[in-house]
Amino acid sequence: MIQRVGAKNPEDNAHSREGAAPGAAVGAEITPIDVDLAAVVDAWPKLPEAIRAGILAMIRAAE
């Protein structure tokens, strides 16, 4: 059986009960996705492998 133990210094850890760490993604705003990008994402599973490779090649060439 595993024994449960409490925090050694609960008073030092009180800030952890106040919320997430600064910069955490909790409650991050959701920005709308570009309609053209959404169309690509939607079509991706249905595209032939050669088309996918071509799209990825164009993206990598533009970087």
C-alpha positions as MATLAB code, in Angstrom:
seq = 'MIQRVGAKNPEDNAHSREGAAPGAAVGAEITPIDVDLAAVVDAWPKLPEAIRAGILAMIRAAE';
ca = [
       0.000    0.000    0.000;
       1.284    3.480   -0.874;
       1.149    5.981    1.945;
      -0.165    9.421    1.163;
       1.777   12.299    2.619;
       1.039   15.981    2.818;
       3.215   18.824    1.633;
       6.206   19.526    3.854;
       5.666   23.287    3.712;
       2.053   23.960    2.731;
       2.375   27.638    3.648;
       5.163   27.993    1.062;
       2.965   26.438   -1.609;
      -0.121   28.591   -1.056;
       0.462   30.467   -4.326;
      -0.118   27.281   -6.320;
      -3.771   27.345   -5.301;
      -4.285   30.787   -6.826;
      -4.115   29.687  -10.461;
      -1.912   28.644  -13.323;
       1.655   29.783  -13.803;
       2.184   33.057  -15.638;
       2.205   32.386  -19.366;
       0.304   29.109  -19.057;
      -2.171   28.306  -21.811;
      -5.107   28.034  -19.430;
      -7.959   30.118  -20.800;
      -5.941   31.202  -23.821;
      -7.991   33.041  -26.382;
      -9.009   31.117  -29.450;
      -8.219   32.958  -32.632;
     -10.206   32.110  -35.746;
      -8.384   30.073  -38.373;
      -7.909   31.546  -41.842;
     -10.572   30.205  -44.222;
      -8.014   29.152  -46.842;
      -5.973   27.291  -44.236;
      -9.142   25.638  -42.950;
      -9.877   24.426  -46.490;
      -6.405   22.872  -46.740;
      -6.761   21.212  -43.334;
     -10.190   19.871  -44.277;
      -9.009   18.498  -47.623;
      -5.672   17.098  -46.383;
      -6.833   13.547  -45.509;
      -8.439   13.185  -48.948;
      -5.478   14.449  -50.976;
      -3.250   12.019  -52.875;
       0.246   11.646  -51.418;
       1.809   13.398  -54.440;
      -0.346   16.492  -53.868;
       0.522   16.539  -50.157;
       4.209   16.302  -51.035;
       3.840   19.179  -53.496;
       2.135   21.398  -50.925;
       4.799   20.620  -48.333;
       7.540   21.333  -50.889;
       6.031   24.754  -51.633;
       5.816   25.564  -47.928;
       9.408   24.521  -47.291;
      10.633   26.464  -50.330;
       8.967   29.614  -49.016;
      10.675   29.443  -45.607;
];
